Amino acid sequence: MHPACEKGCGRPAFGAFSTCCTRCRGPGSAHSDDCAAKCAVAPRLPCEKGCGRPAYRQFKTCCTRCKGPGGSHADDCLDKCKEPFAAPGSGGGGGGGAPKPPFVLPPGGAGYPGGAGYPGGLAPAAPGAPGHGYGARPPGPGGMAPGAFPGAGVPLGGAPPTGSSLMVKARCSHCGVAFPIMVPPGTRPGARIGADCPACHRPTEISLSGPSGGGGKPPPTGARRFRALLVGINYRGTRAELRGCCEDVKNIYQLLTQTCGWPADGIRILTDEEHDPRRQPTKRNIEANLHWLVNGDERHGARPGDVLFFHFSGHGSQKEDPHGLEEDGMNETVLPVDFQTAGMITDDDLTEIVVRPLPEFVKLTAIFDCCHSGTGLDLPYKHTGRGWRMEANPYFHACDVQLFSGCEDDATSADVSTKYGKAGGAMTSAFCDVLRAKGSITYIELMSLLTRQMQEKRFSQRPQLTSSQQFNFDRAFTLSDFVPNQNTQIGRVVTQRFPPRPRPFAAGDPLGGMLSDLGMNPTTAALAAAGIGLVGGWLMGKLLGD
């Protein structure tokens, strides 16, 4: 069995090393971006003698005695074959070539040709052939090909080419860890696929449901419904007044109606420039219109084929997560115009209203141009630029939701001139400019151009993308094309809890002052909960018990 990380984080040590990754400091600490992928996959080449067993570590054969199919093996060969291993410098480890494919259990567990004697019929899948998976393009940084699991034979969401292997994601029924397995060529939908979990090393099985991952259902073909909710708040008359958020809404409205051809009667706008109280961005109005976004005028709920869009430009903040599920222990929030009396809207509230009710084959694109917006909808996957990373304690959905945000959870979104200046939000302006300039664009190109625009305008923030589904980043970006469900489980998987670590507001930030006066400043609240006071402008802990 592979030894556990010596830091005690619960993950296995990587390869021949004693820890899972270089950033690990123990339970609850941060990890390298590719740590989860390395821990969840057992990439290894097959034994070059053709016996059907995997090669041992960096060697080319399973053991020194192997002579090929039907031959004898060293006494400890089977035990070494069970050991998960990624050779140092390979794959996601940050060095050499592309990751090697994982092992799979063919349907029925009858064994794979040439795999006699390997426990449970486990046998290595063939490496990705040229023209798909990793053979199609050079790997990204650290040997990781963009937009795919290590060892993927084809991108997620697509049917495999004839005679190739299909990579699907399994979730261990014992410990809940998700990991990819390769389905042998010719396997039919409905077959049982099994493999040993790389985390707890116990056997688990899934039923192959077809390319969609959601039961093999075909996508909807009827008339599609388009709905959008656009919210812009300048907080006029307050110390924390902004000047670009209502312009952001106008910019997005023109993009949807003029560039994308969306019907204007399916778009609702809430700004604090409106005189109609029903169109003011109060907490009650925002939540009511989010329900409309999901359910429509008929209030029968979203149906497959619906295309939805949600845009928020304004202030964002944080609030302690009472369940400790967020990696920083904090819920992200958006601030309605009446936040001083009605309070903030948390990412938990937004997810409950606008994400969890959506079925498969419903597309929701969201843009958050505010502080602390990186995981503003609590989606399970974040694209790091090198591939998808699963968030801590992920909540899996069947729908296709993608959130483009102006910055990470611990960063501050900016206005194009200054944070409290004129013009529009940096994220909104860049998003609209790029889509207007490019008639057709891939996700790789989109994120690259968004980042370039931020850099050219001298902003330190970087656009972020989180998603309810993993997909190949080479695919074309559209607002109406959905990614079929790839998640084998729907709901929350809890693996650890985190203490609150709020990010303080910048010195002199008027919003921080307003929130402090209202008892809503996340830093002040966390300090108070920890028994730390503000004395004469200095932070002083209670050194003596009361």
C-alpha positions as CSV (number, residue, x, y, z in Angstrom):
1,M,0.0,0.0,0.0
2,H,1.2,3.5,-0.7
3,P,2.2,5.4,2.5
4,A,0.2,8.4,3.7
5,C,1.6,11.9,3.5
6,E,3.8,12.4,6.5
7,K,2.2,15.8,7.2
8,G,-1.0,14.0,8.2
9,C,-3.3,15.7,5.7
10,G,-4.9,12.4,4.8
11,R,-3.7,12.2,1.2
12,P,-1.2,9.6,0.0
13,A,2.5,10.5,-0.4
14,F,3.4,11.2,-4.0
15,G,5.7,8.7,-5.7
16,A,8.9,8.1,-3.8
17,F,8.5,11.2,-1.7
18,S,7.2,11.4,1.9
19,T,4.6,14.1,1.3
20,C,1.7,14.6,-1.1
21,C,3.0,17.9,-2.5
22,T,5.5,20.7,-1.7
23,R,2.9,23.0,-0.3
24,C,1.3,20.7,2.2
25,R,1.6,21.7,5.8
26,G,-0.9,19.3,7.4
27,P,-4.6,19.0,7.9
28,G,-6.6,21.9,6.5
29,S,-3.6,23.4,4.7
30,A,-3.4,24.5,1.1
31,H,-2.0,22.1,-1.5
32,S,-0.4,22.4,-4.9
33,D,-2.9,22.9,-7.8
34,D,-2.1,19.4,-9.2
35,C,-2.0,17.6,-5.8
36,A,-5.5,16.3,-5.9
37,A,-5.0,14.9,-9.4
38,K,-1.7,13.3,-8.5
39,C,-3.3,11.7,-5.4
40,A,-6.3,10.5,-7.3
41,V,-4.7,8.8,-10.2
42,A,-2.3,5.8,-10.5
43,P,-0.6,6.6,-13.8
44,R,1.8,3.8,-14.9
45,L,2.9,2.2,-18.1
46,P,2.3,-1.5,-18.7
47,C,5.0,-4.0,-18.2
48,E,7.0,-4.1,-21.5
49,K,7.1,-7.9,-21.4
50,G,3.4,-7.9,-22.2
51,C,2.3,-9.9,-19.1
52,G,-0.6,-7.5,-18.4
53,R,0.7,-6.2,-15.2
54,P,1.9,-2.5,-14.7
55,A,5.6,-1.6,-14.7
56,Y,7.0,-1.0,-11.3
57,R,7.6,2.7,-10.6
58,Q,10.0,4.1,-13.1
59,F,11.1,0.7,-14.4
60,K,10.0,-0.9,-17.6
61,T,8.9,-4.2,-16.2
62,C,6.7,-5.4,-13.3
63,C,9.5,-7.3,-11.7
64,T,12.9,-8.8,-12.4
65,R,11.6,-12.3,-13.0
66,C,8.9,-11.5,-15.6
67,K,9.4,-13.1,-19.0
68,G,6.0,-12.4,-20.5
69,P,2.5,-13.8,-20.6
70,G,2.1,-16.9,-18.5
71,G,5.6,-16.6,-17.0
72,S,6.6,-16.6,-13.4
73,H,6.9,-13.4,-11.3
74,A,8.8,-12.3,-8.2
75,D,7.1,-13.2,-4.9
76,D,6.3,-9.5,-4.1
77,C,5.3,-8.6,-7.7
78,L,1.5,-8.5,-7.0
79,D,1.9,-6.3,-3.9
80,K,4.0,-3.8,-5.9
81,C,1.4,-3.8,-8.7
82,K,-1.2,-2.6,-6.2
83,E,0.9,0.4,-5.2
84,P,-0.2,3.7,-6.6
85,F,2.7,5.5,-8.1
86,A,3.6,8.5,-10.2
87,A,7.3,8.7,-11.1
88,P,9.0,11.9,-10.0
89,G,9.1,14.5,-12.8
90,S,6.3,12.8,-14.8
91,G,2.8,14.0,-15.6
92,G,1.4,16.5,-13.1
93,G,4.6,16.3,-11.0
94,G,5.9,19.3,-12.8
95,G,8.7,17.8,-14.9
96,G,8.7,15.6,-17.9
97,G,6.3,14.2,-20.3
98,A,2.5,13.7,-20.3
99,P,0.9,11.6,-17.5
100,K,0.6,7.9,-18.1
101,P,-2.8,6.2,-18.3
102,P,-4.4,4.7,-15.2
103,F,-5.7,1.1,-14.8
104,V,-9.2,-0.1,-15.2
105,L,-11.3,-3.2,-14.5
106,P,-13.0,-4.4,-17.7
107,P,-16.7,-5.3,-17.4
108,G,-17.4,-8.5,-15.5
109,G,-14.0,-8.6,-14.0
110,A,-13.0,-11.5,-16.2
111,G,-9.5,-10.2,-16.8
112,Y,-7.9,-8.5,-19.8
113,P,-6.0,-10.4,-22.5
114,G,-2.5,-11.0,-21.3
115,G,-3.6,-10.1,-17.7
116,A,-3.6,-13.6,-16.3
117,G,-2.7,-13.6,-12.6
118,Y,-3.3,-9.9,-12.1
119,P,-5.8,-9.5,-9.1
120,G,-9.4,-8.9,-10.1
121,G,-8.6,-8.7,-13.8
122,L,-7.0,-5.3,-13.6
123,A,-5.1,-4.4,-16.7
124,P,-3.5,-1.2,-18.0
125,A,-5.4,0.8,-20.6
126,A,-3.6,1.7,-23.8
127,P,-2.1,5.2,-23.9
128,G,-4.0,7.9,-25.8
129,A,-3.6,7.4,-29.5
130,P,-2.6,10.3,-31.8
131,G,-5.6,12.5,-32.6
132,H,-7.3,12.4,-29.2
133,G,-6.5,12.9,-25.6
134,Y,-2.9,13.7,-24.9
135,G,-1.7,12.6,-28.3
136,A,-3.5,15.5,-29.9
137,R,-1.4,18.4,-28.5
138,P,1.6,19.0,-26.3
139,P,1.0,18.9,-22.6
140,G,0.6,22.1,-20.6
141,P,2.8,23.2,-17.8
142,G,4.0,20.4,-15.6
143,G,3.1,17.8,-18.2
144,M,-0.7,18.4,-17.7
145,A,-2.7,18.7,-20.9
146,P,-5.3,21.5,-20.6
147,G,-8.9,20.7,-19.7
148,A,-8.5,17.0,-19.0
149,F,-7.7,14.5,-16.3
150,P,-4.3,12.9,-16.3
151,G,-4.5,9.9,-18.6
152,A,-7.6,11.0,-20.4
153,G,-8.2,9.1,-23.6
154,V,-10.7,11.7,-24.9
155,P,-11.8,15.0,-23.5
156,L,-14.7,14.9,-21.0
157,G,-18.1,15.1,-22.5
158,G,-17.3,13.6,-25.9
159,A,-17.9,10.1,-27.3
160,P,-14.6,8.2,-27.9
161,P,-13.3,7.7,-31.4
162,T,-13.7,4.2,-32.9
163,G,-11.5,1.7,-31.2
164,S,-10.2,4.2,-28.5
165,S,-10.6,4.2,-24.8
166,L,-13.1,6.5,-23.0
167,M,-12.1,8.2,-19.7
168,V,-14.9,8.5,-17.2
169,K,-14.9,9.8,-13.6
170,A,-15.7,7.4,-10.8
171,R,-16.4,8.2,-7.2
172,C,-15.4,5.8,-4.5
173,S,-18.4,4.5,-2.6
174,H,-16.3,4.2,0.6
175,C,-14.3,7.4,1.0
176,G,-16.0,9.7,-1.7
177,V,-12.8,10.5,-3.6
178,A,-13.4,11.1,-7.3
179,F,-10.9,9.6,-9.7
180,P,-10.8,8.9,-13.5
181,I,-10.8,5.4,-15.0
182,M,-10.3,4.3,-18.5
183,V,-13.1,2.3,-20.2
184,P,-11.7,-0.4,-22.6
185,P,-12.6,-0.1,-26.3
186,G,-15.9,-1.7,-27.3
187,T,-17.4,-1.4,-23.8
188,R,-21.2,-0.9,-24.1
189,P,-23.3,1.5,-22.0
190,G,-24.7,-0.2,-18.9
191,A,-21.6,-2.3,-18.3
192,R,-20.2,-2.4,-14.8
193,I,-16.7,-0.8,-14.6
194,G,-14.5,-1.4,-11.5
195,A,-11.2,-0.2,-10.1
196,D,-9.4,0.1,-6.8
197,C,-9.8,3.6,-5.2
198,P,-6.3,5.2,-5.3
199,A,-7.1,6.9,-1.9
200,C,-8.5,4.2,0.3
201,H,-7.4,1.3,-2.0
202,R,-10.8,-0.4,-1.7
203,P,-12.7,-1.7,-4.9
204,T,-15.5,0.5,-6.3
205,E,-17.7,0.1,-9.3
206,I,-19.7,2.4,-11.6
207,S,-22.2,1.8,-14.3
208,L,-21.2,3.2,-17.7
209,S,-24.1,5.4,-18.7
210,G,-23.0,6.7,-22.1
211,P,-21.1,9.8,-23.3
212,S,-23.3,12.3,-21.5
213,G,-22.6,10.9,-18.0
214,G,-26.2,11.6,-17.2
215,G,-27.9,8.4,-18.2
216,G,-27.2,8.7,-22.0
217,K,-30.2,11.1,-22.5
218,P,-30.1,13.0,-25.8
219,P,-30.0,16.8,-25.6
220,P,-33.3,18.7,-26.0
221,T,-34.3,19.6,-29.5
222,G,-37.4,21.9,-28.9
223,A,-37.7,25.6,-28.7
224,R,-35.2,27.2,-26.3
225,R,-36.0,29.8,-23.8
226,F,-33.6,32.6,-23.0
227,R,-33.7,34.6,-19.7
228,A,-31.3,37.0,-18.1
229,L,-31.0,39.0,-14.9
230,L,-28.7,42.0,-14.8
231,V,-27.9,43.7,-11.5
232,G,-25.8,46.9,-11.1
233,I,-25.5,48.9,-7.9
234,N,-23.6,52.1,-7.4
235,Y,-24.7,52.6,-3.8
236,R,-25.4,56.2,-4.4
237,G,-25.2,58.6,-1.5
238,T,-23.1,56.2,0.7
239,R,-19.4,56.4,1.7
240,A,-18.8,53.4,-0.5
241,E,-20.4,54.8,-3.7
242,L,-19.3,53.2,-7.0
243,R,-19.7,54.8,-10.4
244,G,-19.4,52.1,-13.0
245,C,-21.9,49.4,-12.1
246,C,-25.0,50.6,-13.8
247,E,-22.9,51.2,-17.0
248,D,-21.8,47.5,-16.7
249,V,-25.5,46.5,-16.9
250,K,-26.0,48.6,-20.0
251,N,-22.9,47.1,-21.5
252,I,-24.0,43.5,-20.9
253,Y,-27.6,44.3,-22.1
254,Q,-26.2,45.6,-25.4
255,L,-24.0,42.5,-25.7
256,L,-26.8,40.1,-25.2
257,T,-29.4,41.9,-27.4
258,Q,-27.2,43.3,-30.2
259,T,-24.2,40.9,-30.4
260,C,-25.8,37.6,-29.2
261,G,-29.4,38.2,-30.5
262,W,-31.2,37.5,-27.2
263,P,-34.8,38.7,-27.0
264,A,-35.1,41.9,-24.9
265,D,-38.4,40.7,-23.3
266,G,-36.5,37.9,-21.6
267,I,-34.1,40.3,-19.8
268,R,-34.7,41.9,-16.4
269,I,-32.6,44.8,-15.1
270,L,-32.2,45.9,-11.5
271,T,-30.2,49.1,-10.8
272,D,-30.2,51.8,-8.2
273,E,-30.8,54.4,-11.0
274,E,-34.3,53.1,-11.4
275,H,-37.2,55.0,-9.9
276,D,-39.6,52.1,-10.0
277,P,-39.3,50.4,-6.5
278,R,-39.9,47.0,-8.2
279,R,-36.7,47.5,-10.2
280,Q,-34.5,48.6,-7.3
281,P,-31.7,46.0,-6.5
282,T,-32.9,45.4,-2.9
283,K,-32.2,42.0,-1.3
284,R,-35.9,41.0,-1.7
285,N,-36.0,42.1,-5.4
286,I,-32.8,40.4,-6.3
287,E,-33.9,37.1,-4.7
288,A,-37.4,37.3,-6.3
289,N,-35.9,37.9,-9.7
290,L,-33.4,35.1,-9.3
291,H,-36.4,32.8,-8.7
292,W,-37.9,34.2,-11.9
293,L,-34.6,33.5,-13.7
294,V,-34.9,29.8,-12.8
295,N,-38.6,29.3,-13.1
296,G,-39.7,31.8,-15.8
297,D,-43.1,33.5,-15.9
298,E,-44.9,30.1,-15.8
299,R,-43.2,29.2,-12.5
300,H,-42.9,25.6,-13.5
301,G,-39.2,25.5,-13.1
302,A,-36.3,25.4,-15.6
303,R,-36.6,22.7,-18.3
304,P,-33.9,21.1,-20.5
305,G,-32.9,23.5,-23.2
306,D,-33.3,26.7,-21.1
307,V,-30.4,29.2,-21.5
308,L,-29.9,31.6,-18.5
309,F,-27.6,34.5,-17.8
310,F,-26.9,36.3,-14.5
311,H,-24.7,39.4,-14.1
312,F,-23.9,41.2,-10.9
313,S,-21.7,44.4,-10.7
314,G,-21.3,46.0,-7.3
315,H,-19.8,45.4,-3.9
316,G,-18.8,41.9,-2.6
317,S,-17.6,40.9,0.8
318,Q,-17.3,37.9,3.1
319,K,-19.2,36.3,6.0
320,E,-18.1,33.5,8.2
321,D,-19.2,30.1,6.9
322,P,-21.0,28.5,9.9
323,H,-20.3,25.0,8.5
324,G,-16.6,25.4,7.7
325,L,-17.0,24.0,4.2
326,E,-15.3,26.9,2.4
327,E,-11.5,26.5,2.0
328,D,-10.9,29.9,3.7
329,G,-13.8,29.3,6.1
330,M,-15.7,32.2,4.7
331,N,-18.8,32.5,2.6
332,E,-18.6,35.0,-0.3
333,T,-21.4,37.6,-0.4
334,V,-22.9,40.2,-2.7
335,L,-24.3,43.4,-1.3
336,P,-27.8,44.6,-2.3
337,V,-28.5,48.3,-2.3
338,D,-30.2,47.9,1.1
339,F,-27.5,45.7,2.7
340,Q,-27.3,48.1,5.7
341,T,-30.8,47.0,6.8
342,A,-31.5,43.8,4.9
343,G,-28.1,42.2,5.1
344,M,-25.9,40.5,2.5
345,I,-26.7,37.7,0.1
346,T,-24.3,34.8,0.6
347,D,-23.0,32.3,-2.0
348,D,-25.0,29.6,-0.2
349,D,-28.2,31.6,-0.8
350,L,-27.3,32.2,-4.5
351,T,-26.5,28.5,-5.0
352,E,-29.7,27.4,-3.3
353,I,-31.9,29.6,-5.5
354,V,-30.2,29.6,-8.9
355,V,-28.0,26.5,-9.2
356,R,-29.4,23.5,-7.3
357,P,-32.9,23.6,-8.9
358,L,-31.5,23.4,-12.5
359,P,-31.7,20.0,-14.3
360,E,-29.3,18.6,-16.8
361,F,-29.2,20.4,-20.2
362,V,-29.8,23.8,-18.7
363,K,-27.1,26.4,-19.3
364,L,-26.4,29.2,-16.8
365,T,-23.6,31.7,-17.5
366,A,-22.8,34.1,-14.7
367,I,-20.5,37.1,-14.4
368,F,-19.6,38.6,-11.0
369,D,-17.7,41.9,-11.1
370,C,-17.1,42.4,-7.4
371,C,-14.7,41.6,-4.6
372,H,-14.4,38.0,-3.2
373,S,-16.2,36.6,-6.3
374,G,-13.9,33.7,-7.2
375,T,-16.3,30.9,-6.0
376,G,-19.4,33.1,-5.8
377,L,-21.7,30.2,-6.7
378,D,-19.8,27.4,-4.9
379,L,-19.2,25.4,-8.1
380,P,-17.1,22.2,-7.7
381,Y,-14.5,22.8,-10.4
382,K,-12.0,25.7,-10.9
383,H,-9.8,26.0,-14.0
384,T,-6.3,26.8,-13.0
385,G,-4.9,27.5,-16.5
386,R,-3.4,24.0,-16.5
387,G,-6.5,22.0,-16.0
388,W,-9.5,21.6,-13.7
389,R,-9.0,21.5,-9.9
390,M,-11.8,20.2,-7.6
391,E,-12.7,22.6,-4.8
392,A,-12.7,21.5,-1.2
393,N,-16.0,19.8,-0.1
394,P,-17.5,20.0,-3.6
395,Y,-21.2,20.2,-4.3
396,F,-21.9,18.4,-7.6
397,H,-24.8,19.4,-9.9
398,A,-26.4,17.9,-13.1
399,C,-26.7,21.3,-14.8
400,D,-24.1,23.3,-16.8
401,V,-23.2,26.4,-14.8
402,Q,-20.2,28.6,-15.5
403,L,-19.1,31.6,-13.4
404,F,-16.7,34.2,-14.8
405,S,-15.5,36.3,-11.9
406,G,-13.5,39.5,-11.6
407,C,-11.0,38.1,-9.1
408,E,-10.3,35.3,-6.7
409,D,-12.0,35.1,-3.3
410,D,-9.1,36.8,-1.6
411,A,-8.7,39.6,-4.2
412,T,-10.4,42.9,-4.8
413,S,-12.2,43.6,-8.1
414,A,-11.5,47.0,-9.6
415,D,-13.2,49.7,-11.6
416,V,-11.5,50.5,-14.9
417,S,-10.3,53.9,-13.8
418,T,-10.1,53.4,-10.0
419,K,-12.1,51.2,-7.7
420,Y,-14.4,54.2,-6.8
421,G,-13.9,56.0,-10.1
422,K,-16.0,56.2,-13.2
423,A,-16.1,53.9,-16.2
424,G,-17.1,50.2,-15.9
425,G,-16.0,47.1,-14.0
426,A,-12.8,45.6,-15.3
427,M,-14.2,42.1,-15.8
428,T,-17.4,43.3,-17.5
429,S,-15.6,45.6,-19.8
430,A,-13.1,43.0,-20.8
431,F,-15.7,40.3,-21.3
432,C,-17.9,42.5,-23.6
433,D,-14.9,43.8,-25.6
434,V,-13.5,40.3,-26.3
435,L,-16.8,38.8,-27.4
436,R,-17.6,41.8,-29.6
437,A,-14.2,41.6,-31.3
438,K,-14.2,37.8,-31.7
439,G,-17.0,36.2,-33.7
440,S,-15.8,32.7,-32.7
441,I,-13.5,31.9,-29.7
442,T,-12.5,29.0,-27.6
443,Y,-12.3,29.0,-23.8
444,I,-8.5,29.0,-24.0
445,E,-8.6,32.1,-26.2
446,L,-11.3,33.8,-24.1
447,M,-9.5,33.4,-20.8
448,S,-6.2,34.4,-22.4
449,L,-7.7,37.6,-23.9
450,L,-9.5,38.5,-20.7
451,T,-6.2,38.2,-18.7
452,R,-4.4,40.2,-21.4
453,Q,-6.9,43.1,-21.2
454,M,-6.5,43.1,-17.4
455,Q,-2.8,43.3,-17.7
456,E,-2.8,46.0,-20.3
457,K,-5.0,48.1,-18.0
458,R,-2.5,47.5,-15.2
459,F,-4.8,45.5,-12.9
460,S,-3.3,42.8,-10.7
461,Q,-6.6,40.9,-10.6
462,R,-7.0,37.9,-12.9
463,P,-10.3,36.5,-14.3
464,Q,-11.4,33.3,-12.8
465,L,-13.6,30.5,-14.2
466,T,-15.5,28.0,-12.0
467,S,-17.9,25.4,-13.4
468,S,-20.4,22.7,-12.4
469,Q,-18.9,20.4,-15.1
470,Q,-15.5,19.7,-16.5
471,F,-15.0,20.1,-20.2
472,N,-12.2,20.4,-22.8
473,F,-10.9,24.0,-22.8
474,D,-10.4,23.7,-26.6
475,R,-14.2,23.8,-27.1
476,A,-15.8,26.9,-28.6
477,F,-17.3,29.3,-26.1
478,T,-21.0,30.1,-26.6
479,L,-23.7,31.2,-24.1
480,S,-26.2,28.7,-25.4
481,D,-24.3,25.4,-25.9
482,F,-24.4,23.2,-22.8
483,V,-22.0,20.6,-21.4
484,P,-23.9,17.3,-20.5
485,N,-23.6,16.1,-17.0
486,Q,-20.3,14.3,-16.2
487,N,-20.8,14.0,-12.4
488,T,-21.5,10.5,-11.1
489,Q,-22.9,11.8,-7.9
490,I,-25.2,14.8,-7.2
491,G,-24.8,16.6,-3.9
492,R,-22.2,17.6,-1.4
493,V,-19.1,15.5,-0.5
494,V,-17.6,16.7,2.8
495,T,-14.0,15.7,3.5
496,Q,-12.8,18.4,5.9
497,R,-13.7,21.6,7.8
498,F,-11.9,24.9,7.8
499,P,-11.6,27.7,10.3
500,P,-12.5,31.3,9.2
501,R,-9.6,33.2,7.6
502,P,-11.1,36.5,6.4
503,R,-9.2,38.9,4.2
504,P,-9.1,42.4,5.7
505,F,-10.2,45.4,3.7
506,A,-7.5,47.8,2.5
507,A,-6.7,50.7,4.8
508,G,-9.1,53.5,4.2
509,D,-11.6,51.5,2.2
510,P,-14.9,53.1,2.8
511,L,-16.9,49.9,2.5
512,G,-14.8,48.3,5.2
513,G,-15.7,51.3,7.5
514,M,-19.4,51.0,6.7
515,L,-19.4,47.2,7.4
516,S,-17.5,47.8,10.6
517,D,-20.1,50.3,11.8
518,L,-22.8,47.8,11.0
519,G,-21.0,44.8,12.7
520,M,-20.7,43.2,9.2
521,N,-16.9,43.5,8.7
522,P,-15.7,39.9,8.3
523,T,-12.3,40.7,9.8
524,T,-13.7,42.4,12.9
525,A,-16.3,39.7,13.4
526,A,-13.6,36.9,13.1
527,L,-11.4,38.8,15.6
528,A,-14.2,39.2,18.0
529,A,-15.1,35.5,17.8
530,A,-11.5,34.7,18.5
531,G,-11.4,36.9,21.5
532,I,-9.1,39.6,20.0
533,G,-9.8,43.3,20.5
534,L,-8.9,46.5,18.8
535,V,-7.1,48.6,21.3
536,G,-5.6,52.0,20.3
537,G,-5.3,50.8,16.7
538,W,-3.2,47.8,17.8
539,L,-4.4,44.2,17.7
540,M,-3.9,42.7,21.1
541,G,-4.8,39.2,22.1
542,K,-6.2,38.3,25.5
543,L,-3.1,36.9,27.1
544,L,-4.8,36.1,30.3
545,G,-8.0,34.1,30.7
546,D,-11.1,35.8,32.1
